[in-house]
Amino acid sequence: MLASITPVGESARRQPWIVTVTAYLAGSAAGGAAVGVVAGAIGVVLGAGGWGVPGLVLLGVVAVLGAVSDARRRGAAAPSWRRQVDERWLTTYRGWVYGAGYGLQLGAGVVTIVPSAVTYVALLAAVLTGSPVVGAVIGVVFGVVRALPVLVAGVLREGHQLQRLHRRLDAVRRPVGHASVGAQFVVGTLVLAVATVSTAVPT
């Protein structure tokens, strides 16, 4: 969305950027919340809220394996379908409509290309809560965090500034990816450590 929802692009389409980006952020939060509610409800059916240590172990293993998978894939998307958002919306609808629509789809995380295994880790975490409410909270955080990068383009006013921004983003893409993989691995390891300690401590 950095290339599509910018002050430069919105100005060319005669749409107010602030309205479009606000709709995009709200849509992302709503999309994440919806998927989180569904995941939490699945957890209720599975009784995942009572899994305790086994649930922590499962989450930790999936996070570590996801980090290893992301580190080895070298730019290929995590297992997913290949659907993208429809760019024709940009010239068909008003800014708040395509902003909300794009946000809803991308915030949901699983209805377009899944760029990282961390999406599946977040979904599993929502399932393991065994609560639609807590699942919704996890989904909202996921959706909003995924949408926030669009704000980076908020200071752009000229086309050459957008080109410069993309060059900078390309330059940091790899180190940021490595940092994301590292963080996912660390979180997975910590979850496994907590599960191990919980097993060792007598009740």
GROMACS elastic network, one bead per residue, 0.5 to 0.9 nm:
[ bonds ]
;  ai    aj funct       b0    kb
    1     5     6  0.56000   500
    1     6     6  0.82342   500
    1   102     6  0.84172   500
    1   147     6  0.85258   500
    1   149     6  0.85020   500
    1   150     6  0.63420   500
    2     5     6  0.58650   500
    2     6     6  0.65572   500
    2   149     6  0.72941   500
    2   150     6  0.52643   500
    2   151     6  0.83258   500
    2   152     6  0.78972   500
    2   153     6  0.65451   500
    2   162     6  0.89889   500
    2   166     6  0.85654   500
    3     6     6  0.67820   500
    3     9     6  0.82200   500
    3   150     6  0.88476   500
    3   153     6  0.86382   500
    3   162     6  0.79506   500
    3   166     6  0.82778   500
    4     9     6  0.64818   500
    4    10     6  0.82217   500
    4    87     6  0.85105   500
    4    90     6  0.81456   500
    5     8     6  0.82569   500
    5     9     6  0.63670   500
    5    10     6  0.65275   500
    5    17     6  0.72981   500
    5    20     6  0.74373   500
    5    21     6  0.70302   500
    5    24     6  0.89633   500
    5    95     6  0.89730   500
    5    99     6  0.79124   500
    5   150     6  0.71601   500
    5   153     6  0.80732   500
    6     9     6  0.52273   500
    6    10     6  0.59848   500
    6    11     6  0.83231   500
    6    17     6  0.66483   500
    6    21     6  0.84218   500
    6   150     6  0.77113   500
    6   151     6  0.85301   500
    6   153     6  0.56372   500
    6   154     6  0.64650   500
    6   155     6  0.87714   500
    6   156     6  0.71854   500
    6   157     6  0.85710   500
    6   162     6  0.83875   500
    7    10     6  0.51377   500
    7    11     6  0.58491   500
    7    12     6  0.85312   500
    7    15     6  0.88525   500
    7    16     6  0.77656   500
    7    17     6  0.52693   500
    7    18     6  0.82241   500
    7   153     6  0.72901   500
    7   154     6  0.62951   500
    7   155     6  0.76846   500
    7   156     6  0.61984   500
    7   157     6  0.61836   500
    7   158     6  0.86204   500
    8    11     6  0.52658   500
    8    12     6  0.63946   500
    8    13     6  0.88522   500
    8    17     6  0.85221   500
    8   156     6  0.66846   500
    8   157     6  0.55445   500
    8   158     6  0.62073   500
    8   159     6  0.65986   500
    8   162     6  0.80220   500
    9    12     6  0.51360   500
    9    13     6  0.63572   500
    9    14     6  0.85713   500
    9    15     6  0.85755   500
    9    17     6  0.84327   500
    9   159     6  0.87521   500
   10    13     6  0.50037   500
   10    14     6  0.59393   500
   10    16     6  0.62265   500
   10    17     6  0.54971   500
   10    20     6  0.81006   500
   10    95     6  0.76891   500
   11    15     6  0.58285   500
   11    16     6  0.68294   500
   11    17     6  0.73195   500
   11   157     6  0.89811   500
   12    15     6  0.76700   500
   13    16     6  0.88219   500
   13    90     6  0.81744   500
   13    91     6  0.76158   500
   13    95     6  0.85580   500
   14    95     6  0.88628   500
   15    18     6  0.88799   500
   15    19     6  0.79464   500
   15    20     6  0.74894   500
   15    94     6  0.71481   500
   15    95     6  0.56978   500
   15    96     6  0.86018   500
   16    19     6  0.55213   500
   16    20     6  0.65139   500
   16    21     6  0.88222   500
   16    95     6  0.72816   500
   16    96     6  0.88715   500
   17    20     6  0.51126   500
   17    21     6  0.59767   500
   17    22     6  0.83317   500
   17    95     6  0.77599   500
   17   154     6  0.81808   500
   18    21     6  0.52964   500
   18    22     6  0.59520   500
   18    23     6  0.85182   500
   18   154     6  0.85597   500
   19    22     6  0.52017   500
   19    23     6  0.61860   500
   19    24     6  0.85487   500
   19    95     6  0.70256   500
   19    96     6  0.60050   500
   19    99     6  0.83220   500
   20    23     6  0.51857   500
   20    24     6  0.61112   500
   20    25     6  0.87579   500
   20    94     6  0.84614   500
   20    97     6  0.77965   500
   20    98     6  0.76217   500
   20   100     6  0.75854   500
   21    25     6  0.61513   500
   21    26     6  0.85107   500
   21    95     6  0.84299   500
   21    96     6  0.78121   500
   21    99     6  0.62522   500
   21   100     6  0.83757   500
   21   150     6  0.75775   500
   21   151     6  0.77986   500
   22    25     6  0.52010   500
   22    26     6  0.61552   500
   22    27     6  0.84506   500
   22    96     6  0.79052   500
   22    99     6  0.77255   500
   22   100     6  0.82117   500
   23    26     6  0.50785   500
   23    27     6  0.58952   500
   23    28     6  0.84427   500
   23    95     6  0.82187   500
   23    96     6  0.53506   500
   23    97     6  0.75477   500
   23    98     6  0.83070   500
   23    99     6  0.51558   500
   23   101     6  0.83634   500
   23   103     6  0.74805   500
   24    27     6  0.50741   500
   24    28     6  0.60880   500
   24    29     6  0.86569   500
   24    96     6  0.75166   500
   24    97     6  0.87863   500
   24    98     6  0.78477   500
   24   101     6  0.73323   500
   24   102     6  0.65344   500
   24   104     6  0.75298   500
   24   147     6  0.74869   500
   24   150     6  0.89448   500
   25    28     6  0.50738   500
   25    29     6  0.62782   500
   25    30     6  0.86416   500
   25    99     6  0.80226   500
   25   100     6  0.74793   500
   25   103     6  0.62155   500
   25   104     6  0.86571   500
   25   107     6  0.85984   500
   25   143     6  0.81399   500
   25   144     6  0.63438   500
   25   147     6  0.59926   500
   25   148     6  0.74242   500
   25   150     6  0.88591   500
   26    29     6  0.51658   500
   26    30     6  0.61733   500
   26    31     6  0.85790   500
   26    99     6  0.88411   500
   26   100     6  0.67299   500
   26   103     6  0.71398   500
   26   104     6  0.79848   500
   26   144     6  0.80540   500
   27    31     6  0.59664   500
   27    32     6  0.84661   500
   27    99     6  0.73899   500
   27   101     6  0.65786   500
   27   102     6  0.73124   500
   27   105     6  0.79143   500
   27   106     6  0.85984   500
   27   107     6  0.70636   500
   27   143     6  0.84719   500
   27   144     6  0.89566   500
   28    31     6  0.51074   500
   28    32     6  0.61148   500
   28    33     6  0.84676   500
   28   100     6  0.74308   500
   28   101     6  0.86618   500
   28   102     6  0.77633   500
   28   105     6  0.72064   500
   28   106     6  0.63414   500
   28   108     6  0.69781   500
   28   140     6  0.76363   500
   28   142     6  0.86197   500
   28   144     6  0.58485   500
   28   145     6  0.88785   500
   28   146     6  0.77943   500
   28   147     6  0.63399   500
   29    32     6  0.52126   500
   29    33     6  0.60478   500
   29    34     6  0.86263   500
   29   103     6  0.77046   500
   29   104     6  0.73808   500
   29   107     6  0.62164   500
   29   108     6  0.83220   500
   29   139     6  0.73721   500
   29   141     6  0.72896   500
   29   142     6  0.78523   500
   29   144     6  0.53072   500
   29   145     6  0.89246   500
   29   147     6  0.84479   500
   30    33     6  0.50024   500
   30    34     6  0.60977   500
   30    35     6  0.87200   500
   30   103     6  0.81961   500
   30   104     6  0.61969   500
   30   107     6  0.72958   500
   30   108     6  0.79297   500
   30   139     6  0.83991   500
   30   140     6  0.68089   500
   30   143     6  0.76871   500
   31    34     6  0.52215   500
   31    35     6  0.64322   500
   31    36     6  0.85336   500
   31   103     6  0.70989   500
   31   105     6  0.62951   500
   31   106     6  0.73586   500
   31   109     6  0.79447   500
   31   139     6  0.77277   500
   31   140     6  0.76748   500
   31   143     6  0.67552   500
   32    35     6  0.53738   500
   32    36     6  0.60082   500
   32    37     6  0.86091   500
   32   104     6  0.75357   500
   32   105     6  0.87556   500
   32   106     6  0.83554   500
   32   109     6  0.71252   500
   32   136     6  0.71302   500
   32   137     6  0.84913   500
   32   138     6  0.77981   500
   32   141     6  0.74995   500
   32   142     6  0.62735   500
   32   144     6  0.78364   500
   33    37     6  0.60637   500
   33    38     6  0.86556   500
   33   107     6  0.83925   500
   33   108     6  0.76542   500
   33   133     6  0.89169   500
   33   135     6  0.74690   500
   33   137     6  0.65860   500
   33   138     6  0.74824   500
   33   141     6  0.84132   500
   33   142     6  0.86974   500
   33   143     6  0.76702   500
   34    37     6  0.52132   500
   34    38     6  0.64229   500
   34    39     6  0.87008   500
   34   108     6  0.71853   500
   34   135     6  0.89630   500
   34   136     6  0.66577   500
   34   139     6  0.73202   500
   34   140     6  0.84926   500
   35    38     6  0.51157   500
   35    39     6  0.60902   500
   35    40     6  0.85184   500
   35   107     6  0.88238   500
   35   108     6  0.58010   500
   35   109     6  0.82300   500
   35   110     6  0.85742   500
   35   123     6  0.80040   500
   35   126     6  0.89652   500
   35   135     6  0.80825   500
   35   136     6  0.72941   500
   35   139     6  0.64459   500
   36    39     6  0.50226   500
   36    40     6  0.59974   500
   36    41     6  0.84539   500
   36   108     6  0.83843   500
   36   122     6  0.87965   500
   36   123     6  0.69933   500
   36   126     6  0.59377   500
   36   127     6  0.79652   500
   36   132     6  0.67571   500
   36   133     6  0.80803   500
   36   134     6  0.78563   500
   36   137     6  0.71615   500
   36   138     6  0.63698   500
   36   140     6  0.76144   500
   37    40     6  0.51040   500
   37    41     6  0.60827   500
   37    42     6  0.86088   500
   37   126     6  0.80399   500
   37   127     6  0.89586   500
   37   131     6  0.77622   500
   37   133     6  0.64344   500
   37   134     6  0.79142   500
   37   135     6  0.52899   500
   37   137     6  0.85279   500
   37   139     6  0.77589   500
   38    41     6  0.50407   500
   38    42     6  0.62088   500
   38    43     6  0.86035   500
   38   126     6  0.87751   500
   38   127     6  0.83280   500
   38   132     6  0.67138   500
   38   135     6  0.77952   500
   38   136     6  0.82828   500
   39    42     6  0.50714   500
   39    43     6  0.62763   500
   39    44     6  0.88053   500
   39   123     6  0.64368   500
   39   124     6  0.76256   500
   39   125     6  0.86713   500
   39   126     6  0.55922   500
   39   128     6  0.84478   500
   39   129     6  0.89062   500
   39   130     6  0.82695   500
   39   131     6  0.84195   500
   39   132     6  0.70409   500
   39   135     6  0.63955   500
   39   136     6  0.84240   500
   40    44     6  0.63827   500
   40    45     6  0.88867   500
   40    48     6  0.89262   500
   40   123     6  0.87627   500
   40   125     6  0.87779   500
   40   126     6  0.53188   500
   40   128     6  0.72635   500
   40   129     6  0.63199   500
   40   130     6  0.51398   500
   40   133     6  0.72365   500
   40   134     6  0.71389   500
   40   136     6  0.74520   500
   41    45     6  0.64796   500
   41    46     6  0.86972   500
   41   127     6  0.73233   500
   41   130     6  0.66669   500
   41   131     6  0.62778   500
   41   132     6  0.51427   500
   41   133     6  0.89445   500
   41   135     6  0.81597   500
   42    45     6  0.51418   500
   42    46     6  0.62317   500
   42    47     6  0.84878   500
   42    48     6  0.84052   500
   42   127     6  0.61524   500
   42   128     6  0.89157   500
   42   130     6  0.73672   500
   42   131     6  0.87070   500
   42   132     6  0.84317   500
   43    46     6  0.50124   500
   43    47     6  0.58443   500
   43    49     6  0.66970   500
   43   124     6  0.89887   500
   43   126     6  0.76236   500
   43   128     6  0.57177   500
   43   129     6  0.66447   500
   43   131     6  0.67747   500
   43   132     6  0.81464   500
   44    47     6  0.50158   500
   44    48     6  0.62930   500
   44    49     6  0.68696   500
   44   127     6  0.78853   500
   44   128     6  0.86372   500
   44   129     6  0.82644   500
   44   131     6  0.62809   500
   44   132     6  0.79176   500
   45    48     6  0.77593   500
   45   130     6  0.80063   500
   46    49     6  0.83042   500
   46   127     6  0.86596   500
   46   128     6  0.89618   500
   46   130     6  0.78851   500
   47    50     6  0.59384   500
   47    51     6  0.72025   500
   47   128     6  0.84974   500
   47   130     6  0.64860   500
   48    51     6  0.51860   500
   48    52     6  0.81407   500
   48    55     6  0.72484   500
   48   127     6  0.68160   500
   48   129     6  0.66118   500
   48   130     6  0.51233   500
   48   131     6  0.89193   500
   49    52     6  0.72085   500
   49    55     6  0.84065   500
   49   127     6  0.82114   500
   49   128     6  0.57419   500
   49   129     6  0.51115   500
   49   131     6  0.72392   500
   50    55     6  0.83556   500
   50   128     6  0.85335   500
   50   129     6  0.86609   500
   50   130     6  0.77795   500
   51    54     6  0.57331   500
   51    55     6  0.51042   500
   51    56     6  0.81372   500
   51   128     6  0.77208   500
   52    55     6  0.53967   500
   52    56     6  0.65546   500
   52    57     6  0.89307   500
   52   128     6  0.89450   500
   52   195     6  0.86195   500
   53    57     6  0.61819   500
   53    58     6  0.86081   500
   53   194     6  0.86274   500
   53   195     6  0.53741   500
   53   196     6  0.81030   500
   53   198     6  0.70563   500
   53   199     6  0.71192   500
   54    57     6  0.50414   500
   54    58     6  0.61778   500
   54    59     6  0.86403   500
   54   195     6  0.77928   500
   55    58     6  0.50827   500
   55    59     6  0.61918   500
   55    60     6  0.85703   500
   55   128     6  0.64917   500
   55   195     6  0.87598   500
   56    59     6  0.51035   500
   56    60     6  0.60373   500
   56    61     6  0.85148   500
   56   128     6  0.84132   500
   56   191     6  0.62738   500
   56   192     6  0.66858   500
   56   194     6  0.79299   500
   56   195     6  0.58195   500
   57    60     6  0.51093   500
   57    61     6  0.60501   500
   57    62     6  0.85161   500
   57   188     6  0.89817   500
   57   191     6  0.71569   500
   57   192     6  0.55374   500
   57   193     6  0.88845   500
   57   194     6  0.88740   500
   57   195     6  0.60970   500
   57   196     6  0.83174   500
   58    61     6  0.52393   500
   58    62     6  0.61335   500
   58    63     6  0.85681   500
   58   124     6  0.88720   500
   58   192     6  0.85434   500
   59    62     6  0.52230   500
   59    63     6  0.61159   500
   59    64     6  0.86638   500
   59   121     6  0.70009   500
   59   124     6  0.68201   500
   59   125     6  0.67371   500
   59   128     6  0.82281   500
   59   188     6  0.71671   500
   59   191     6  0.73941   500
   59   192     6  0.80997   500
   60    63     6  0.51227   500
   60    64     6  0.61868   500
   60    65     6  0.85510   500
   60   121     6  0.88636   500
   60   185     6  0.87763   500
   60   187     6  0.75463   500
   60   189     6  0.62430   500
   60   190     6  0.76022   500
   60   191     6  0.51462   500
   60   192     6  0.50997   500
   60   193     6  0.86996   500
   60   195     6  0.86273   500
   61    64     6  0.52027   500
   61    65     6  0.60216   500
   61    66     6  0.83163   500
   61   188     6  0.65708   500
   61   189     6  0.80558   500
   61   191     6  0.86904   500
   61   192     6  0.73099   500
   62    65     6  0.51322   500
   62    66     6  0.58227   500
   62    67     6  0.84742   500
   62   117     6  0.88742   500
   62   120     6  0.83682   500
   62   121     6  0.65830   500
   62   124     6  0.85447   500
   62   188     6  0.75287   500
   63    66     6  0.50155   500
   63    67     6  0.61469   500
   63    68     6  0.86860   500
   63   117     6  0.79223   500
   63   118     6  0.71618   500
   63   120     6  0.85580   500
   63   121     6  0.58202   500
   63   184     6  0.61794   500
   63   185     6  0.64178   500
   63   186     6  0.88521   500
   63   187     6  0.73605   500
   63   189     6  0.81014   500
   63   191     6  0.89550   500
   64    67     6  0.51001   500
   64    68     6  0.62906   500
   64    69     6  0.85974   500
   64   184     6  0.68885   500
   64   186     6  0.79205   500
   64   187     6  0.80831   500
   64   188     6  0.50910   500
   64   189     6  0.67455   500
   65    68     6  0.50566   500
   65    69     6  0.60604   500
   65    70     6  0.85770   500
   65   117     6  0.87414   500
   65   185     6  0.81322   500
   65   188     6  0.86661   500
   66    70     6  0.60888   500
   66    71     6  0.84982   500
   66    78     6  0.88094   500
   66   116     6  0.80408   500
   66   117     6  0.50319   500
   66   118     6  0.67447   500
   66   120     6  0.82769   500
   66   121     6  0.76810   500
   66   181     6  0.83758   500
   66   184     6  0.78302   500
   66   185     6  0.80231   500
   67    70     6  0.51367   500
   67    71     6  0.60904   500
   67    72     6  0.86647   500
   67   116     6  0.87254   500
   67   117     6  0.70754   500
   67   118     6  0.77458   500
   67   180     6  0.83938   500
   67   181     6  0.50701   500
   67   182     6  0.71653   500
   67   183     6  0.84422   500
   67   184     6  0.57333   500
   67   185     6  0.53605   500
   67   188     6  0.85417   500
   68    71     6  0.50832   500
   68    72     6  0.62574   500
   68    73     6  0.86942   500
   68   181     6  0.76615   500
   68   185     6  0.76716   500
   69    72     6  0.52634   500
   69    73     6  0.61008   500
   69    78     6  0.79360   500
   69   116     6  0.89347   500
   69   117     6  0.75329   500
   70    73     6  0.53820   500
   70    74     6  0.73929   500
   70    75     6  0.81809   500
   70    76     6  0.84266   500
   70    77     6  0.83370   500
   70    78     6  0.71253   500
   70   116     6  0.64446   500
   70   117     6  0.65857   500
   70   118     6  0.88289   500
   70   177     6  0.86967   500
   70   181     6  0.65908   500
   71    74     6  0.67094   500
   71    75     6  0.88964   500
   71   177     6  0.84149   500
   71   178     6  0.72962   500
   71   181     6  0.63867   500
   71   182     6  0.87709   500
   72    75     6  0.86743   500
   73    76     6  0.54438   500
   73    77     6  0.75794   500
   73    78     6  0.79217   500
   74    77     6  0.88174   500
   75   115     6  0.87063   500
   76    79     6  0.89970   500
   76   115     6  0.78333   500
   77    80     6  0.73335   500
   77   113     6  0.72170   500
   77   114     6  0.62438   500
   77   116     6  0.64312   500
   77   117     6  0.86538   500
   78   113     6  0.82021   500
   78   114     6  0.57877   500
   78   115     6  0.55617   500
   78   116     6  0.51941   500
   78   117     6  0.57143   500
   79   113     6  0.86074   500
   79   114     6  0.69938   500
   79   115     6  0.85144   500
   79   116     6  0.85083   500
   79   117     6  0.79336   500
   80    83     6  0.87213   500
   80   110     6  0.77042   500
   80   111     6  0.88892   500
   80   112     6  0.79529   500
   80   113     6  0.59064   500
   80   114     6  0.55557   500
   80   115     6  0.83758   500
   81   110     6  0.85865   500
   81   111     6  0.80765   500
   81   112     6  0.69656   500
   81   113     6  0.58987   500
   81   114     6  0.76540   500
   82   112     6  0.67211   500
   82   113     6  0.52630   500
   82   114     6  0.83865   500
   83   111     6  0.72189   500
   83   113     6  0.57027   500
   84    87     6  0.85203   500
   84   111     6  0.84673   500
   84   112     6  0.53243   500
   84   113     6  0.63931   500
   85    88     6  0.88980   500
   85    89     6  0.87494   500
   85   101     6  0.87777   500
   85   102     6  0.65327   500
   85   105     6  0.74937   500
   85   106     6  0.81993   500
   85   112     6  0.69484   500
   86    89     6  0.60286   500
   86    90     6  0.83420   500
   86   102     6  0.83864   500
   87    90     6  0.57469   500
   87    91     6  0.80270   500
   88    91     6  0.57370   500
   88    92     6  0.63598   500
   88    93     6  0.87451   500
   89    93     6  0.56277   500
   89    94     6  0.84461   500
   89    97     6  0.84706   500
   89    98     6  0.59176   500
   89   101     6  0.89558   500
   90    93     6  0.62705   500
   90    94     6  0.77067   500
   90    95     6  0.74627   500
   90    98     6  0.64847   500
   90    99     6  0.89006   500
   91    94     6  0.81146   500
   92    98     6  0.86815   500
   93    96     6  0.82106   500
   93    97     6  0.60958   500
   93    98     6  0.62846   500
   94    97     6  0.54029   500
   94    98     6  0.66147   500
   94    99     6  0.84830   500
   95    98     6  0.55359   500
   95    99     6  0.57613   500
   95   100     6  0.83942   500
   96   100     6  0.59258   500
   96   101     6  0.83185   500
   97   100     6  0.53602   500
   97   101     6  0.60008   500
   97   102     6  0.85063   500
   98   102     6  0.57676   500
   98   103     6  0.81627   500
   99   102     6  0.53883   500
   99   103     6  0.60505   500
   99   104     6  0.85265   500
  100   103     6  0.50371   500
  100   104     6  0.59480   500
  100   105     6  0.86427   500
  101   104     6  0.51814   500
  101   105     6  0.64039   500
  101   106     6  0.86938   500
  102   105     6  0.53165   500
  102   106     6  0.60930   500
  102   107     6  0.82357   500
  103   106     6  0.52194   500
  103   107     6  0.55584   500
  103   108     6  0.82056   500
  103   143     6  0.81628   500
  103   147     6  0.72329   500
  104   107     6  0.52798   500
  104   108     6  0.61473   500
  104   109     6  0.89258   500
  104   143     6  0.84933   500
  105   108     6  0.53438   500
  105   109     6  0.68894   500
  105   110     6  0.79512   500
  105   111     6  0.60668   500
  105   112     6  0.68101   500
  106   109     6  0.52475   500
  106   110     6  0.77224   500
  106   111     6  0.72909   500
  106   112     6  0.66184   500
  106   113     6  0.87478   500
  106   143     6  0.74039   500
  106   146     6  0.77716   500
  106   147     6  0.78860   500
  107   110     6  0.84658   500
  107   139     6  0.80736   500
  107   140     6  0.80396   500
  107   142     6  0.71285   500
  107   144     6  0.70670   500
  107   145     6  0.87957   500
  107   146     6  0.67039   500
  107   147     6  0.71008   500
  108   111     6  0.66203   500
  108   112     6  0.84929   500
  108   139     6  0.76885   500
  108   142     6  0.85254   500
  108   143     6  0.66191   500
  109   112     6  0.66878   500
  109   113     6  0.79239   500
  109   114     6  0.65468   500
  109   119     6  0.65058   500
  109   120     6  0.88835   500
  109   142     6  0.83607   500
  109   143     6  0.74760   500
  109   146     6  0.87110   500
  110   113     6  0.70283   500
  110   114     6  0.62206   500
  110   119     6  0.78076   500
  110   120     6  0.87190   500
  111   114     6  0.81530   500
  114   117     6  0.75029   500
  114   119     6  0.70476   500
  114   120     6  0.88248   500
  115   118     6  0.85879   500
  115   119     6  0.80535   500
  116   119     6  0.61236   500
  116   120     6  0.81167   500
  117   120     6  0.54055   500
  117   121     6  0.65834   500
  117   122     6  0.89216   500
  118   122     6  0.61972   500
  118   123     6  0.86177   500
  118   180     6  0.88856   500
  118   181     6  0.86802   500
  118   184     6  0.71545   500
  119   122     6  0.52443   500
  119   123     6  0.63518   500
  119   124     6  0.87157   500
  119   142     6  0.81997   500
  120   124     6  0.60654   500
  120   125     6  0.84827   500
  121   124     6  0.51176   500
  121   125     6  0.61310   500
  121   126     6  0.86785   500
  122   125     6  0.50357   500
  122   126     6  0.62987   500
  122   127     6  0.87278   500
  122   138     6  0.71637   500
  122   139     6  0.76425   500
  122   142     6  0.74039   500
  123   126     6  0.50922   500
  123   127     6  0.62825   500
  123   128     6  0.86776   500
  123   135     6  0.82730   500
  123   138     6  0.83439   500
  123   139     6  0.78662   500
  124   128     6  0.60933   500
  124   129     6  0.87153   500
  125   128     6  0.51171   500
  125   129     6  0.64427   500
  125   135     6  0.77807   500
  125   138     6  0.78817   500
  126   129     6  0.53922   500
  126   130     6  0.73174   500
  126   131     6  0.76663   500
  126   132     6  0.79510   500
  126   134     6  0.70192   500
  126   136     6  0.76678   500
  126   137     6  0.86014   500
  126   138     6  0.62910   500
  126   139     6  0.75279   500
  127   130     6  0.57279   500
  127   131     6  0.76147   500
  127   132     6  0.84593   500
  127   135     6  0.68736   500
  128   131     6  0.81070   500
  128   135     6  0.86198   500
  129   132     6  0.80419   500
  129   134     6  0.65823   500
  129   135     6  0.65898   500
  130   134     6  0.80718   500
  130   135     6  0.77554   500
  131   134     6  0.53785   500
  131   135     6  0.59008   500
  131   136     6  0.84524   500
  132   136     6  0.59541   500
  132   137     6  0.86675   500
  133   136     6  0.50800   500
  133   137     6  0.64847   500
  133   138     6  0.88829   500
  134   137     6  0.50223   500
  134   138     6  0.63681   500
  134   139     6  0.85874   500
  135   138     6  0.51490   500
  135   139     6  0.61438   500
  135   140     6  0.86544   500
  136   140     6  0.60614   500
  136   141     6  0.86082   500
  137   140     6  0.51364   500
  137   141     6  0.62961   500
  137   142     6  0.85983   500
  138   141     6  0.52688   500
  138   142     6  0.61884   500
  138   143     6  0.86410   500
  139   142     6  0.50260   500
  139   143     6  0.60206   500
  139   144     6  0.85214   500
  140   143     6  0.50936   500
  140   144     6  0.60200   500
  140   145     6  0.84014   500
  141   144     6  0.53233   500
  141   145     6  0.60025   500
  141   146     6  0.84597   500
  142   145     6  0.53290   500
  142   146     6  0.61356   500
  142   147     6  0.86816   500
  143   146     6  0.52103   500
  143   147     6  0.62721   500
  143   148     6  0.88168   500
  144   147     6  0.50341   500
  144   148     6  0.61110   500
  145   148     6  0.53440   500
  145   149     6  0.78779   500
  146   149     6  0.70484   500
  146   150     6  0.89506   500
  147   150     6  0.61196   500
  147   151     6  0.82077   500
  148   151     6  0.57529   500
  148   152     6  0.78511   500
  149   152     6  0.55425   500
  149   153     6  0.79477   500
  150   153     6  0.59389   500
  150   154     6  0.74990   500
  151   154     6  0.51664   500
  151   155     6  0.83309   500
  152   155     6  0.71461   500
  152   156     6  0.85605   500
  152   165     6  0.88166   500
  153   156     6  0.55596   500
  153   157     6  0.89786   500
  153   162     6  0.75471   500
  153   165     6  0.78832   500
  154   157     6  0.83319   500
  156   159     6  0.79376   500
  156   161     6  0.59776   500
  156   162     6  0.64514   500
  156   165     6  0.87611   500
  157   160     6  0.88156   500
  157   161     6  0.70656   500
  157   162     6  0.81602   500
  158   161     6  0.53742   500
  158   162     6  0.68399   500
  159   162     6  0.52169   500
  159   163     6  0.65429   500
  159   164     6  0.88248   500
  160   163     6  0.50496   500
  160   164     6  0.62266   500
  160   165     6  0.86242   500
  161   164     6  0.50349   500
  161   165     6  0.61488   500
  161   166     6  0.87012   500
  162   165     6  0.50226   500
  162   166     6  0.62913   500
  162   167     6  0.87327   500
  163   166     6  0.52026   500
  163   167     6  0.63769   500
  163   168     6  0.87972   500
  164   167     6  0.51431   500
  164   168     6  0.63456   500
  164   169     6  0.86919   500
  165   168     6  0.51111   500
  165   169     6  0.61575   500
  165   170     6  0.86039   500
  166   170     6  0.60731   500
  166   171     6  0.85341   500
  167   170     6  0.51239   500
  167   171     6  0.62723   500
  167   172     6  0.89290   500
  168   171     6  0.50155   500
  168   172     6  0.64736   500
  168   173     6  0.85858   500
  169   172     6  0.52788   500
  169   173     6  0.58725   500
  170   173     6  0.51319   500
  170   174     6  0.78750   500
  171   174     6  0.72875   500
  171   175     6  0.83680   500
  172   175     6  0.55310   500
  172   176     6  0.59644   500
  172   177     6  0.84107   500
  173   176     6  0.53215   500
  173   177     6  0.60669   500
  173   178     6  0.86914   500
  174   177     6  0.50086   500
  174   178     6  0.61918   500
  174   179     6  0.86179   500
  175   179     6  0.61273   500
  175   180     6  0.85926   500
  176   180     6  0.61578   500
  176   181     6  0.86350   500
  177   180     6  0.50776   500
  177   181     6  0.62348   500
  177   182     6  0.85425   500
  178   181     6  0.51387   500
  178   182     6  0.60684   500
  178   183     6  0.85705   500
  179   183     6  0.60714   500
  179   184     6  0.85577   500
  180   183     6  0.51289   500
  180   184     6  0.61731   500
  180   185     6  0.85949   500
  181   184     6  0.51329   500
  181   185     6  0.61682   500
  181   186     6  0.86361   500
  182   185     6  0.50866   500
  182   186     6  0.61397   500
  182   187     6  0.86082   500
  183   186     6  0.50844   500
  183   187     6  0.61094   500
  183   188     6  0.85157   500
  184   187     6  0.51909   500
  184   188     6  0.61206   500
  184   189     6  0.85536   500
  185   188     6  0.51312   500
  185   189     6  0.61023   500
  185   190     6  0.85864   500
  186   189     6  0.50627   500
  186   190     6  0.60986   500
  186   191     6  0.85988   500
  187   190     6  0.50673   500
  187   191     6  0.61622   500
  187   192     6  0.86453   500
  188   191     6  0.51550   500
  188   192     6  0.63034   500
  188   193     6  0.86454   500
  189   192     6  0.51141   500
  189   193     6  0.61578   500
  189   194     6  0.86784   500
  190   194     6  0.61509   500
  190   195     6  0.85541   500
  191   194     6  0.50952   500
  191   195     6  0.62167   500
  191   196     6  0.86341   500
  192   196     6  0.61492   500
  192   197     6  0.86557   500
  193   196     6  0.50178   500
  193   197     6  0.61761   500
  193   198     6  0.84965   500
  194   197     6  0.51434   500
  194   198     6  0.60211   500
  194   199     6  0.85652   500
  195   198     6  0.50607   500
  195   199     6  0.62238   500
  195   200     6  0.87136   500
  196   199     6  0.51587   500
  196   200     6  0.62925   500
  196   201     6  0.87787   500
  197   200     6  0.50312   500
  197   201     6  0.61365   500
  198   201     6  0.53567   500
  198   202     6  0.81452   500
  199   202     6  0.75008   500
